[in-house]
Amino acid sequence: MQMIENDYAFLRASVSQLEDYLLSDVLYYPVTADGGRQIRGDTTRLTLGNLLLSVRRLEADALPEDIRNKADEAIGQVNHIRNRWQSNWKRKAGLEIPNRLRLWKNYLDDWRENSPSAAGEYRYNVRLRVILELLFSESDELFVQEHELLRSLDSRLKAKGTAGQFIWDSRYQNVFPTDRYWFLYLKV
């Protein structure tokens, strides 16, 4: 339940800052929860990737009804802003993709060099790969080199594990299907 509350707090804080973020040159935009409280969890800075990840998790069927209604309203606001500022949205996604790809590559490189300790951090760090999947679907640029690098990294990752059970909280499984998010079903 804590992650749901964190995602919802992040979404609410992000909605109020989203237009300013899209118009800024800042990639990792600071946001705070209601009353200036620090946001907890794995999404503490506004980026499109963090926002898309929180939205996707909040779209899970297993949300309590009170949070579901409020989250749906906030998601509707995000979609309105996305439609209003489409070119800025796509530009931000295009700026974030190489950054997230570098972080994912660095994690996998560290895993190769310092195995098995980095393998234990996979459950958390795979969020970078999830964010990349979400970001690529937001941009209409080709990102040929980035796709090529990601395919190479995916091949490396597949060699490190076998198909297994969903590694995050099971209430999110319905919004991260195995065909597209196979890396969330990897036993390492």
Biotite code that builds the C-alpha atoms (Angstrom):
import biotite.structure as struc

atoms = struc.array([
    struc.Atom([0.000, 0.000, 0.000], chain_id="A", res_id=1, res_name="MET", atom_name="CA", element="C"),
    struc.Atom([2.931, 2.335, 0.682], chain_id="A", res_id=2, res_name="GLN", atom_name="CA", element="C"),
    struc.Atom([4.005, 2.366, -2.982], chain_id="A", res_id=3, res_name="MET", atom_name="CA", element="C"),
    struc.Atom([0.463, 3.220, -4.086], chain_id="A", res_id=4, res_name="ILE", atom_name="CA", element="C"),
    struc.Atom([0.384, 6.140, -1.655], chain_id="A", res_id=5, res_name="GLU", atom_name="CA", element="C"),
    struc.Atom([3.825, 7.274, -2.836], chain_id="A", res_id=6, res_name="ASN", atom_name="CA", element="C"),
    struc.Atom([2.786, 7.079, -6.492], chain_id="A", res_id=7, res_name="ASP", atom_name="CA", element="C"),
    struc.Atom([-0.393, 8.993, -5.775], chain_id="A", res_id=8, res_name="TYR", atom_name="CA", element="C"),
    struc.Atom([1.473, 11.719, -3.817], chain_id="A", res_id=9, res_name="ALA", atom_name="CA", element="C"),
    struc.Atom([4.008, 11.969, -6.645], chain_id="A", res_id=10, res_name="PHE", atom_name="CA", element="C"),
    struc.Atom([1.277, 12.184, -9.287], chain_id="A", res_id=11, res_name="LEU", atom_name="CA", element="C"),
    struc.Atom([-0.568, 14.940, -7.424], chain_id="A", res_id=12, res_name="ARG", atom_name="CA", element="C"),
    struc.Atom([2.636, 16.927, -6.891], chain_id="A", res_id=13, res_name="ALA", atom_name="CA", element="C"),
    struc.Atom([3.648, 16.433, -10.517], chain_id="A", res_id=14, res_name="SER", atom_name="CA", element="C"),
    struc.Atom([0.342, 17.550, -12.009], chain_id="A", res_id=15, res_name="VAL", atom_name="CA", element="C"),
    struc.Atom([0.661, 20.968, -10.409], chain_id="A", res_id=16, res_name="SER", atom_name="CA", element="C"),
    struc.Atom([4.187, 21.394, -11.799], chain_id="A", res_id=17, res_name="GLN", atom_name="CA", element="C"),
    struc.Atom([3.878, 19.564, -15.117], chain_id="A", res_id=18, res_name="LEU", atom_name="CA", element="C"),
    struc.Atom([3.414, 22.542, -17.432], chain_id="A", res_id=19, res_name="GLU", atom_name="CA", element="C"),
    struc.Atom([6.334, 24.400, -15.824], chain_id="A", res_id=20, res_name="ASP", atom_name="CA", element="C"),
    struc.Atom([8.412, 21.240, -16.161], chain_id="A", res_id=21, res_name="TYR", atom_name="CA", element="C"),
    struc.Atom([7.569, 20.789, -19.837], chain_id="A", res_id=22, res_name="LEU", atom_name="CA", element="C"),
    struc.Atom([8.531, 24.394, -20.556], chain_id="A", res_id=23, res_name="LEU", atom_name="CA", element="C"),
    struc.Atom([11.798, 24.217, -18.612], chain_id="A", res_id=24, res_name="SER", atom_name="CA", element="C"),
    struc.Atom([15.232, 22.955, -19.635], chain_id="A", res_id=25, res_name="ASP", atom_name="CA", element="C"),
    struc.Atom([15.505, 20.848, -16.473], chain_id="A", res_id=26, res_name="VAL", atom_name="CA", element="C"),
    struc.Atom([15.337, 17.067, -16.900], chain_id="A", res_id=27, res_name="LEU", atom_name="CA", element="C"),
    struc.Atom([15.058, 16.069, -13.204], chain_id="A", res_id=28, res_name="TYR", atom_name="CA", element="C"),
    struc.Atom([12.600, 18.586, -11.782], chain_id="A", res_id=29, res_name="TYR", atom_name="CA", element="C"),
    struc.Atom([12.199, 18.904, -7.997], chain_id="A", res_id=30, res_name="PRO", atom_name="CA", element="C"),
    struc.Atom([8.673, 18.373, -6.651], chain_id="A", res_id=31, res_name="VAL", atom_name="CA", element="C"),
    struc.Atom([7.306, 18.133, -3.135], chain_id="A", res_id=32, res_name="THR", atom_name="CA", element="C"),
    struc.Atom([4.105, 16.659, -1.795], chain_id="A", res_id=33, res_name="ALA", atom_name="CA", element="C"),
    struc.Atom([1.282, 18.610, -0.181], chain_id="A", res_id=34, res_name="ASP", atom_name="CA", element="C"),
    struc.Atom([2.498, 20.868, 2.605], chain_id="A", res_id=35, res_name="GLY", atom_name="CA", element="C"),
    struc.Atom([6.079, 20.780, 1.297], chain_id="A", res_id=36, res_name="GLY", atom_name="CA", element="C"),
    struc.Atom([6.634, 17.208, 2.489], chain_id="A", res_id=37, res_name="ARG", atom_name="CA", element="C"),
    struc.Atom([9.364, 15.157, 0.831], chain_id="A", res_id=38, res_name="GLN", atom_name="CA", element="C"),
    struc.Atom([8.004, 12.501, -1.510], chain_id="A", res_id=39, res_name="ILE", atom_name="CA", element="C"),
    struc.Atom([9.076, 8.963, -0.683], chain_id="A", res_id=40, res_name="ARG", atom_name="CA", element="C"),
    struc.Atom([9.578, 5.923, -2.844], chain_id="A", res_id=41, res_name="GLY", atom_name="CA", element="C"),
    struc.Atom([11.378, 5.489, -6.144], chain_id="A", res_id=42, res_name="ASP", atom_name="CA", element="C"),
    struc.Atom([9.876, 8.531, -7.866], chain_id="A", res_id=43, res_name="THR", atom_name="CA", element="C"),
    struc.Atom([10.998, 11.685, -6.102], chain_id="A", res_id=44, res_name="THR", atom_name="CA", element="C"),
    struc.Atom([11.929, 13.930, -9.051], chain_id="A", res_id=45, res_name="ARG", atom_name="CA", element="C"),
    struc.Atom([9.602, 14.839, -11.869], chain_id="A", res_id=46, res_name="LEU", atom_name="CA", element="C"),
    struc.Atom([10.661, 13.334, -15.174], chain_id="A", res_id=47, res_name="THR", atom_name="CA", element="C"),
    struc.Atom([8.330, 11.962, -17.814], chain_id="A", res_id=48, res_name="LEU", atom_name="CA", element="C"),
    struc.Atom([9.702, 8.499, -17.096], chain_id="A", res_id=49, res_name="GLY", atom_name="CA", element="C"),
    struc.Atom([8.939, 8.732, -13.383], chain_id="A", res_id=50, res_name="ASN", atom_name="CA", element="C"),
    struc.Atom([5.524, 10.197, -14.119], chain_id="A", res_id=51, res_name="LEU", atom_name="CA", element="C"),
    struc.Atom([4.669, 7.497, -16.661], chain_id="A", res_id=52, res_name="LEU", atom_name="CA", element="C"),
    struc.Atom([5.811, 4.793, -14.236], chain_id="A", res_id=53, res_name="LEU", atom_name="CA", element="C"),
    struc.Atom([3.652, 6.154, -11.425], chain_id="A", res_id=54, res_name="SER", atom_name="CA", element="C"),
    struc.Atom([0.663, 6.548, -13.747], chain_id="A", res_id=55, res_name="VAL", atom_name="CA", element="C"),
    struc.Atom([1.066, 2.977, -15.019], chain_id="A", res_id=56, res_name="ARG", atom_name="CA", element="C"),
    struc.Atom([1.225, 1.569, -11.493], chain_id="A", res_id=57, res_name="ARG", atom_name="CA", element="C"),
    struc.Atom([-1.809, 3.639, -10.492], chain_id="A", res_id=58, res_name="LEU", atom_name="CA", element="C"),
    struc.Atom([-3.711, 2.152, -13.448], chain_id="A", res_id=59, res_name="GLU", atom_name="CA", element="C"),
    struc.Atom([-3.502, -1.273, -11.789], chain_id="A", res_id=60, res_name="ALA", atom_name="CA", element="C"),
    struc.Atom([-6.851, -2.868, -11.039], chain_id="A", res_id=61, res_name="ASP", atom_name="CA", element="C"),
    struc.Atom([-6.116, -3.479, -7.368], chain_id="A", res_id=62, res_name="ALA", atom_name="CA", element="C"),
    struc.Atom([-6.292, 0.132, -6.189], chain_id="A", res_id=63, res_name="LEU", atom_name="CA", element="C"),
    struc.Atom([-8.624, 1.018, -3.328], chain_id="A", res_id=64, res_name="PRO", atom_name="CA", element="C"),
    struc.Atom([-11.679, 2.871, -4.687], chain_id="A", res_id=65, res_name="GLU", atom_name="CA", element="C"),
    struc.Atom([-10.953, 6.187, -2.947], chain_id="A", res_id=66, res_name="ASP", atom_name="CA", element="C"),
    struc.Atom([-7.459, 6.343, -4.447], chain_id="A", res_id=67, res_name="ILE", atom_name="CA", element="C"),
    struc.Atom([-8.737, 5.040, -7.821], chain_id="A", res_id=68, res_name="ARG", atom_name="CA", element="C"),
    struc.Atom([-11.146, 7.957, -8.249], chain_id="A", res_id=69, res_name="ASN", atom_name="CA", element="C"),
    struc.Atom([-8.607, 10.610, -7.244], chain_id="A", res_id=70, res_name="LYS", atom_name="CA", element="C"),
    struc.Atom([-5.863, 9.003, -9.316], chain_id="A", res_id=71, res_name="ALA", atom_name="CA", element="C"),
    struc.Atom([-8.120, 8.832, -12.392], chain_id="A", res_id=72, res_name="ASP", atom_name="CA", element="C"),
    struc.Atom([-8.847, 12.537, -12.061], chain_id="A", res_id=73, res_name="GLU", atom_name="CA", element="C"),
    struc.Atom([-5.122, 13.380, -11.795], chain_id="A", res_id=74, res_name="ALA", atom_name="CA", element="C"),
    struc.Atom([-4.293, 11.083, -14.731], chain_id="A", res_id=75, res_name="ILE", atom_name="CA", element="C"),
    struc.Atom([-6.926, 12.915, -16.750], chain_id="A", res_id=76, res_name="GLY", atom_name="CA", element="C"),
    struc.Atom([-5.148, 16.179, -15.934], chain_id="A", res_id=77, res_name="GLN", atom_name="CA", element="C"),
    struc.Atom([-1.836, 14.694, -17.073], chain_id="A", res_id=78, res_name="VAL", atom_name="CA", element="C"),
    struc.Atom([-3.399, 13.600, -20.358], chain_id="A", res_id=79, res_name="ASN", atom_name="CA", element="C"),
    struc.Atom([-4.891, 17.059, -20.876], chain_id="A", res_id=80, res_name="HIS", atom_name="CA", element="C"),
    struc.Atom([-1.485, 18.681, -20.332], chain_id="A", res_id=81, res_name="ILE", atom_name="CA", element="C"),
    struc.Atom([0.174, 16.081, -22.577], chain_id="A", res_id=82, res_name="ARG", atom_name="CA", element="C"),
    struc.Atom([-2.236, 16.908, -25.387], chain_id="A", res_id=83, res_name="ASN", atom_name="CA", element="C"),
    struc.Atom([-1.832, 20.648, -24.904], chain_id="A", res_id=84, res_name="ARG", atom_name="CA", element="C"),
    struc.Atom([1.970, 20.531, -24.902], chain_id="A", res_id=85, res_name="TRP", atom_name="CA", element="C"),
    struc.Atom([2.612, 17.574, -27.251], chain_id="A", res_id=86, res_name="GLN", atom_name="CA", element="C"),
    struc.Atom([5.827, 18.846, -28.809], chain_id="A", res_id=87, res_name="SER", atom_name="CA", element="C"),
    struc.Atom([7.306, 19.757, -25.416], chain_id="A", res_id=88, res_name="ASN", atom_name="CA", element="C"),
    struc.Atom([6.242, 16.358, -24.059], chain_id="A", res_id=89, res_name="TRP", atom_name="CA", element="C"),
    struc.Atom([7.972, 14.526, -26.904], chain_id="A", res_id=90, res_name="LYS", atom_name="CA", element="C"),
    struc.Atom([11.059, 16.723, -26.567], chain_id="A", res_id=91, res_name="ARG", atom_name="CA", element="C"),
    struc.Atom([11.342, 15.864, -22.866], chain_id="A", res_id=92, res_name="LYS", atom_name="CA", element="C"),
    struc.Atom([10.924, 12.166, -23.616], chain_id="A", res_id=93, res_name="ALA", atom_name="CA", element="C"),
    struc.Atom([13.666, 12.467, -26.220], chain_id="A", res_id=94, res_name="GLY", atom_name="CA", element="C"),
    struc.Atom([15.995, 14.086, -23.688], chain_id="A", res_id=95, res_name="LEU", atom_name="CA", element="C"),
    struc.Atom([15.308, 11.488, -21.037], chain_id="A", res_id=96, res_name="GLU", atom_name="CA", element="C"),
    struc.Atom([15.796, 8.384, -23.198], chain_id="A", res_id=97, res_name="ILE", atom_name="CA", element="C"),
    struc.Atom([19.598, 8.684, -23.599], chain_id="A", res_id=98, res_name="PRO", atom_name="CA", element="C"),
    struc.Atom([19.954, 9.549, -19.913], chain_id="A", res_id=99, res_name="ASN", atom_name="CA", element="C"),
    struc.Atom([17.954, 6.528, -18.716], chain_id="A", res_id=100, res_name="ARG", atom_name="CA", element="C"),
    struc.Atom([19.687, 4.289, -21.230], chain_id="A", res_id=101, res_name="LEU", atom_name="CA", element="C"),
    struc.Atom([23.085, 5.346, -19.887], chain_id="A", res_id=102, res_name="ARG", atom_name="CA", element="C"),
    struc.Atom([21.961, 4.618, -16.310], chain_id="A", res_id=103, res_name="LEU", atom_name="CA", element="C"),
    struc.Atom([20.621, 1.191, -17.340], chain_id="A", res_id=104, res_name="TRP", atom_name="CA", element="C"),
    struc.Atom([23.833, 0.371, -19.203], chain_id="A", res_id=105, res_name="LYS", atom_name="CA", element="C"),
    struc.Atom([25.909, 1.463, -16.200], chain_id="A", res_id=106, res_name="ASN", atom_name="CA", element="C"),
    struc.Atom([23.885, -0.800, -13.927], chain_id="A", res_id=107, res_name="TYR", atom_name="CA", element="C"),
    struc.Atom([24.319, -3.791, -16.241], chain_id="A", res_id=108, res_name="LEU", atom_name="CA", element="C"),
    struc.Atom([28.044, -3.044, -16.616], chain_id="A", res_id=109, res_name="ASP", atom_name="CA", element="C"),
    struc.Atom([28.367, -2.898, -12.837], chain_id="A", res_id=110, res_name="ASP", atom_name="CA", element="C"),
    struc.Atom([26.471, -6.165, -12.563], chain_id="A", res_id=111, res_name="TRP", atom_name="CA", element="C"),
    struc.Atom([28.876, -7.813, -15.001], chain_id="A", res_id=112, res_name="ARG", atom_name="CA", element="C"),
    struc.Atom([31.894, -6.547, -13.054], chain_id="A", res_id=113, res_name="GLU", atom_name="CA", element="C"),
    struc.Atom([30.550, -7.019, -9.521], chain_id="A", res_id=114, res_name="ASN", atom_name="CA", element="C"),
    struc.Atom([28.205, -9.958, -9.847], chain_id="A", res_id=115, res_name="SER", atom_name="CA", element="C"),
    struc.Atom([26.400, -11.215, -7.667], chain_id="A", res_id=116, res_name="PRO", atom_name="CA", element="C"),
    struc.Atom([25.922, -8.104, -5.496], chain_id="A", res_id=117, res_name="SER", atom_name="CA", element="C"),
    struc.Atom([24.406, -6.075, -8.340], chain_id="A", res_id=118, res_name="ALA", atom_name="CA", element="C"),
    struc.Atom([22.052, -8.948, -9.173], chain_id="A", res_id=119, res_name="ALA", atom_name="CA", element="C"),
    struc.Atom([20.446, -8.461, -5.763], chain_id="A", res_id=120, res_name="GLY", atom_name="CA", element="C"),
    struc.Atom([19.582, -4.902, -6.758], chain_id="A", res_id=121, res_name="GLU", atom_name="CA", element="C"),
    struc.Atom([17.844, -5.995, -9.966], chain_id="A", res_id=122, res_name="TYR", atom_name="CA", element="C"),
    struc.Atom([14.315, -5.764, -8.557], chain_id="A", res_id=123, res_name="ARG", atom_name="CA", element="C"),
    struc.Atom([14.834, -2.029, -7.948], chain_id="A", res_id=124, res_name="TYR", atom_name="CA", element="C"),
    struc.Atom([17.054, -1.159, -10.924], chain_id="A", res_id=125, res_name="ASN", atom_name="CA", element="C"),
    struc.Atom([14.832, -2.846, -13.507], chain_id="A", res_id=126, res_name="VAL", atom_name="CA", element="C"),
    struc.Atom([12.613, 0.229, -13.127], chain_id="A", res_id=127, res_name="ARG", atom_name="CA", element="C"),
    struc.Atom([15.100, 1.929, -15.476], chain_id="A", res_id=128, res_name="LEU", atom_name="CA", element="C"),
    struc.Atom([14.283, -0.636, -18.158], chain_id="A", res_id=129, res_name="ARG", atom_name="CA", element="C"),
    struc.Atom([10.556, -0.204, -17.524], chain_id="A", res_id=130, res_name="VAL", atom_name="CA", element="C"),
    struc.Atom([10.912, 3.573, -17.832], chain_id="A", res_id=131, res_name="ILE", atom_name="CA", element="C"),
    struc.Atom([12.780, 3.142, -21.116], chain_id="A", res_id=132, res_name="LEU", atom_name="CA", element="C"),
    struc.Atom([9.933, 1.025, -22.465], chain_id="A", res_id=133, res_name="GLU", atom_name="CA", element="C"),
    struc.Atom([7.428, 3.697, -21.447], chain_id="A", res_id=134, res_name="LEU", atom_name="CA", element="C"),
    struc.Atom([9.515, 6.567, -22.844], chain_id="A", res_id=135, res_name="LEU", atom_name="CA", element="C"),
    struc.Atom([10.134, 4.970, -26.228], chain_id="A", res_id=136, res_name="PHE", atom_name="CA", element="C"),
    struc.Atom([6.373, 4.763, -26.698], chain_id="A", res_id=137, res_name="SER", atom_name="CA", element="C"),
    struc.Atom([6.081, 8.522, -26.020], chain_id="A", res_id=138, res_name="GLU", atom_name="CA", element="C"),
    struc.Atom([8.486, 9.708, -28.680], chain_id="A", res_id=139, res_name="SER", atom_name="CA", element="C"),
    struc.Atom([8.089, 9.629, -32.418], chain_id="A", res_id=140, res_name="ASP", atom_name="CA", element="C"),
    struc.Atom([11.831, 9.954, -33.019], chain_id="A", res_id=141, res_name="GLU", atom_name="CA", element="C"),
    struc.Atom([13.610, 6.898, -34.354], chain_id="A", res_id=142, res_name="LEU", atom_name="CA", element="C"),
    struc.Atom([16.434, 6.653, -31.792], chain_id="A", res_id=143, res_name="PHE", atom_name="CA", element="C"),
    struc.Atom([18.201, 4.125, -33.994], chain_id="A", res_id=144, res_name="VAL", atom_name="CA", element="C"),
    struc.Atom([21.424, 4.019, -31.950], chain_id="A", res_id=145, res_name="GLN", atom_name="CA", element="C"),
    struc.Atom([19.530, 3.901, -28.676], chain_id="A", res_id=146, res_name="GLU", atom_name="CA", element="C"),
    struc.Atom([17.329, 1.026, -29.860], chain_id="A", res_id=147, res_name="HIS", atom_name="CA", element="C"),
    struc.Atom([20.414, -0.831, -31.052], chain_id="A", res_id=148, res_name="GLU", atom_name="CA", element="C"),
    struc.Atom([22.131, -0.380, -27.680], chain_id="A", res_id=149, res_name="LEU", atom_name="CA", element="C"),
    struc.Atom([18.985, -1.436, -25.841], chain_id="A", res_id=150, res_name="LEU", atom_name="CA", element="C"),
    struc.Atom([18.712, -4.623, -27.939], chain_id="A", res_id=151, res_name="ARG", atom_name="CA", element="C"),
    struc.Atom([22.321, -5.396, -27.061], chain_id="A", res_id=152, res_name="SER", atom_name="CA", element="C"),
    struc.Atom([21.691, -4.779, -23.363], chain_id="A", res_id=153, res_name="LEU", atom_name="CA", element="C"),
    struc.Atom([18.533, -6.906, -23.513], chain_id="A", res_id=154, res_name="ASP", atom_name="CA", element="C"),
    struc.Atom([20.530, -9.777, -25.002], chain_id="A", res_id=155, res_name="SER", atom_name="CA", element="C"),
    struc.Atom([23.022, -9.490, -22.165], chain_id="A", res_id=156, res_name="ARG", atom_name="CA", element="C"),
    struc.Atom([20.212, -9.426, -19.628], chain_id="A", res_id=157, res_name="LEU", atom_name="CA", element="C"),
    struc.Atom([18.467, -12.469, -21.093], chain_id="A", res_id=158, res_name="LYS", atom_name="CA", element="C"),
    struc.Atom([21.721, -14.406, -20.755], chain_id="A", res_id=159, res_name="ALA", atom_name="CA", element="C"),
    struc.Atom([21.774, -13.665, -17.012], chain_id="A", res_id=160, res_name="LYS", atom_name="CA", element="C"),
    struc.Atom([18.375, -15.072, -16.149], chain_id="A", res_id=161, res_name="GLY", atom_name="CA", element="C"),
    struc.Atom([15.483, -17.327, -16.951], chain_id="A", res_id=162, res_name="THR", atom_name="CA", element="C"),
    struc.Atom([11.756, -16.740, -17.232], chain_id="A", res_id=163, res_name="ALA", atom_name="CA", element="C"),
    struc.Atom([10.113, -16.603, -13.852], chain_id="A", res_id=164, res_name="GLY", atom_name="CA", element="C"),
    struc.Atom([7.390, -14.995, -11.778], chain_id="A", res_id=165, res_name="GLN", atom_name="CA", element="C"),
    struc.Atom([6.545, -11.279, -11.790], chain_id="A", res_id=166, res_name="PHE", atom_name="CA", element="C"),
    struc.Atom([9.164, -9.652, -9.545], chain_id="A", res_id=167, res_name="ILE", atom_name="CA", element="C"),
    struc.Atom([7.206, -6.595, -8.358], chain_id="A", res_id=168, res_name="TRP", atom_name="CA", element="C"),
    struc.Atom([4.109, -6.510, -6.192], chain_id="A", res_id=169, res_name="ASP", atom_name="CA", element="C"),
    struc.Atom([1.544, -8.787, -7.852], chain_id="A", res_id=170, res_name="SER", atom_name="CA", element="C"),
    struc.Atom([-1.143, -6.076, -7.870], chain_id="A", res_id=171, res_name="ARG", atom_name="CA", element="C"),
    struc.Atom([0.804, -4.398, -10.726], chain_id="A", res_id=172, res_name="TYR", atom_name="CA", element="C"),
    struc.Atom([1.085, -7.470, -12.902], chain_id="A", res_id=173, res_name="GLN", atom_name="CA", element="C"),
    struc.Atom([-1.975, -6.654, -15.037], chain_id="A", res_id=174, res_name="ASN", atom_name="CA", element="C"),
    struc.Atom([-0.469, -3.347, -16.251], chain_id="A", res_id=175, res_name="VAL", atom_name="CA", element="C"),
    struc.Atom([2.928, -4.875, -17.059], chain_id="A", res_id=176, res_name="PHE", atom_name="CA", element="C"),
    struc.Atom([2.171, -7.833, -19.356], chain_id="A", res_id=177, res_name="PRO", atom_name="CA", element="C"),
    struc.Atom([4.871, -10.418, -19.892], chain_id="A", res_id=178, res_name="THR", atom_name="CA", element="C"),
    struc.Atom([5.127, -9.963, -23.670], chain_id="A", res_id=179, res_name="ASP", atom_name="CA", element="C"),
    struc.Atom([6.165, -6.317, -23.436], chain_id="A", res_id=180, res_name="ARG", atom_name="CA", element="C"),
    struc.Atom([7.746, -6.239, -19.965], chain_id="A", res_id=181, res_name="TYR", atom_name="CA", element="C"),
    struc.Atom([9.497, -9.630, -20.036], chain_id="A", res_id=182, res_name="TRP", atom_name="CA", element="C"),
    struc.Atom([12.313, -8.199, -17.860], chain_id="A", res_id=183, res_name="PHE", atom_name="CA", element="C"),
    struc.Atom([9.851, -7.974, -14.936], chain_id="A", res_id=184, res_name="LEU", atom_name="CA", element="C"),
    struc.Atom([9.401, -11.744, -15.193], chain_id="A", res_id=185, res_name="TYR", atom_name="CA", element="C"),
    struc.Atom([13.098, -12.613, -15.144], chain_id="A", res_id=186, res_name="LEU", atom_name="CA", element="C"),
    struc.Atom([14.632, -14.772, -12.450], chain_id="A", res_id=187, res_name="LYS", atom_name="CA", element="C"),
    struc.Atom([18.250, -13.675, -11.976], chain_id="A", res_id=188, res_name="VAL", atom_name="CA", element="C"),
])
